[in-house]
Amino acid sequence: MTDTPLRNQVAIVTGAARGLGRSYARELAGLGAAVVVNDLPASDAAANVIAEIERKGGQAVASLHDVATREGGAAVVRDAIEHFGRLDAVVNNAGLLRNAFFEGLTDAKLEQILGVHIKGVFHVTQPAFAQMRERGYGRVVNVSSNTAFGMGGLINYATAKAGIIGLTRSLALEGAEHGILVNCVLPNARTRIMVDDPIPGFADDTHFMAAFQGVADRFDPELVAPLVGFLASPSCELTGEALSSLGGRYARVFYGVSQGWLSPPDRPVTAADIERHLEEIMDSTDFFIPAQIRDEFEQVAARLSTGS
């Protein structure tokens, strides 16, 4: 990569006024992009991010629309085109927390999370995808979370962030023929969102807290931003991938399927059969990584054809 791989390119960052979004916006601007800084209509913090970018010689413009609405998402893309004449990259970062234990989750807490984290990605990326398809080039970076691995107290958030991984992998398949690469990041950093809406039970998990303290001094949003900068750049050739950033460690996240147990074709399978072969089903020492649903079908079909 050159020092300015995004020179003459235009990038949207949603939820860019604070925290991780602010770091992403500054990173992309530092790599040469003109940045559309999105945040809620009532936000006054977007101006601060723009001022930071402009002081360093970059270009940025505010786009204060709620991406949880289809009209808001379309307006953000329209702002990019009207101000800069093109769109090359989208970072779907906008997010919020509405935490509660499972039985305490209200409709409002569920709908707000899904509205921003899932619908917001659709609302911005659909019009952006159309623009990118016309030009035969685009980069989409979605923001997932390692809460998708499982965490109590924010099941609504974890559900949405797990959905982002499936969205990313599927959209990558549709985008490939148009030169649009789609990936997601699982960022870990200390931001205001964590302070404003603490996770119930988090402080009581002594094992988790011990591990958290072990990485707490490397929990700066600036450690995540370079990963987003790379994925949003022309240098990136990955697509359909999920990458974790935690404490300065960057790693691939993937779905793997164990070889499992292949039942005999000449008799019905019973629940008792599943129990008897559970260890074989659960054994993950030998696994493969499907790039799409077809891969698993082909793998099983091949095993059936050979009886192995």
N, C-alpha and C positions, 0 to 999 in steps of 0.2 A: 504493500500500500504506500502511496505517496503521502506527504504530510497533509494534503487537502484533497482526499479522494472524492469528496462531495462538492467540489467547486462547480458552480453553475447549476447545481441541483436544488430542488425544493423539497422540504420535508415537513410533514405535519406531526406534531407531538400532542396527543390529547392529555388533559390533566397535567399541563406543563408548568403551572404557576408555582408549584412547591415540590419539595421532596425529590423523589426519583424522577418525576417528569421534568423538573427544573434541571436536574443533572443531565438528562437525555438531551434536552433542548440546547444546553450549553455545549455539550459534546458534539452534536451534529453541526452546530454553528462553527465550532472550532475546527471541524473537518471541512468547512467551506460551504455548507448548505445555507440557503435562506430558510428560516424556520417559521412556521405558522404555530404560534403559541396558543393552544386552546385551553380554556378553562370555563367555568360557569359564568353566566351573564353578570352576576353580582360581584365577581372577583375583581379585586384591585391589585392582586399580586402579580398578574401577568405583565403589567407595566414594568415591574422591577426586573423581571427576567429579560424583557426586551432591552431595557437600559443596560443590563450587564453585557448582553450580546453586542449591542451597538458600541459600547465603550471599547470593546476589543476589535472593532472594525467589521463586525458581522451584520447581517441583515435579519430582521425579525418583524413580525406583525402579529397583533393580537386577533384572536377569533373567539369571541365570548359567546358560545352557544352550548346548550346542553345536549351532549351526544346520546343521552338516553332517549331522545326523540328522533324520529326519522328526519324531521325538518332541521333539527340541530346538526345532525351528522352531515346532511347535504350542504348546509350552510358553511361548515368548516372547509369542505372540499372546494366549494365555490369561492371562498375567500382566498384559498391558495392560488386558484387559477386567475382570479381577478387581479390579485396583487403581483403575482410573479410569473403568470403565463404558462405554468406547467406544474406537474406533480410527479415526484420520483419515489418518495418513500413515505410511509405512514408508520408511526409508532403508536399503537393502541394501548395507552397507559392509564387512562382515566379510571379511577377507582375510589371506593369508599368502604367503610366497615359498618356493619349493623349487627354487632355480636350478641349472641345469647346461646344458652344451652338449647339443645334440639327442641325440647318440649315448650320452651319459651319463645320460639320463633313465630312472630306474627306474620300475617300476609304482607304488611308494609315492609318488614325487615327482609322478607324473601324477595318481594317484587323490586325493591330499590336496588338490591345487589344484582339480581338478574338483569334489571333494566340498564344499569351502567356497564357491568362487566361482560355481559353476553350481547344484549341488544346494541349496546354502544359500539361494539366492534363491527357488527353488521351494518349499523347506520352510517358509519364513516367509511368502512372498507368497500361497501357496494358501489357507491359513486366513485370512489378512488380507483377501484378495480377497472371500471369502465374507462376512465382516463388513461390508466396504465396500459390497458389492452390496446387502445388506439395507437400508442407509441411503441408497443412491443417491449416495454421495459417497466419494471417496478420492483420495489422491495417493501414487504409488509412485515413488521415486527410486532407480535402480540405479546402481552404481558400476562403470564400465568403465575403460578406460585407453588412452592413445595408444600403448601398446605394440602395440595391435591394428594399427597401421600397419606394424609389422614391427620386431623387435629380436632379435638373437641372444643366446643365453645364458639366455633365460627363455621358451622357446617354449611350454611348458605354460601359463604365466601369460598370455601373449599370446593363445593359443588360447581360453582361458576368457573373457578380457575381450572378445574379438571376438564370442564367443557371446552375451555380455550385450547387445550392440547388437541382434542379431537377436531375442533374447528380448523386449527392450523394445519394439521396433517391432510385434511380433506381439501382445503382451499389450495394447498400447495399442488395437489394433483390437477386441479382445474387451471391453475395459473401457469403451470410449466410450459405449455405450448405457446403462451403469450409472453414469455420472458419475465414473468412475475414470480419472484421467489418469496416464500412465506415461511417464517420461523417464529419461535416464541422463546422468551426468556423466563426463568424462574428466579427473580431477584430477591435478595435478602439485604435489608438495610434498615437503619433506624430513621424513621420519619415521623412527622407530626400525627399522621393517621393512627399510628399505634398508641400514641399518648392520649388522643382525644376519645378513643373507643377501645379501652383495654379488653383483652380476651379473658372471659371468665374462666377461672381455674388455672390460668397460665402460671401465676406466681406460686401456686401450690404444688406444681409438678417439680419436685426437687431434682429429678434426673434431667429433665429438660432444662431447668434453670442452670444447672451445673454446666451442661453442654453449651448453653447460650452464653454464659460468662466466658467460656473458653474462646469464643470468636467475637466477643462484644467490642474489642478494640479494633476490629476490622469490619465494622458494620456501617461504613460510610457509603452513601449513594454514589460517590465518585468512583468507587471500585466496580460498580455495575455498568456505568455509562460506556466504557470502552467496548464492552461486549455488544451493546445496542448499536454503537457507532459502526462496528464491523458488519453486523448483520444488515444494516441499512445501506451499506456501501456497494458500489459495483464490484469490489473485490470479492464479495461473498458469493460463493457458488453453492452453498448449502440450501436445501429447501425441505420443508416438512420436519424440521428438527426442533427439539426442545433442549435448551442449554441452561444449566443452573449456574448462578454466581453466588457463592457463599464464602465470606471471609477471605476473599482474594483467590479462591479456588474456583476454576471454571471447568464444567464437566457436562458430558452428554447425558440426557435423560431419555430413556426409551421404554417402550412396551416390549416385553419378551414373552414368548410362549414356550412352555416346557414341551419336551417330546411327549410326555404323558403316556397314558395307557391306551392302546388300540384294541377295542373289544373284538371278539371273534365274530365273523359274519354269519355263522350258522346257528345262532341261538339268541333269544332276547336278552337284553341287559337288565339286571335287577339292581335295586338299591344296595343289596348285599354285595354285588359285584363292585360297585363303586367303593364301598367301605373296604373290601378286601384289597383293592388296588390303589387305595388313597395315597399311600406313600409314593408309589410310582407316578401318580397324577401330580402330586405336589413337588416332586423332585425337580429342582431348577438347575442342577449341575450341567445339564445339556439343554440348550434352548436356541431358538432362532428369533430374529427380529423382523416381523412383517413390515414392509414399507406401505402396504395397503391391504385391504381385506382380501383381495384376490390371492395374495401370497399364502395365507393360511389355508385357503381352499386347495391351492395347488400342492402344498406340502402334505396335507392329509390325503389328497387324491393319489399322490405318488406313493405314499405308504400303503394305501389300500391295493394299489396295483401290484405291489411286490409282496404284500402280506406281512410286512415288517413293522 
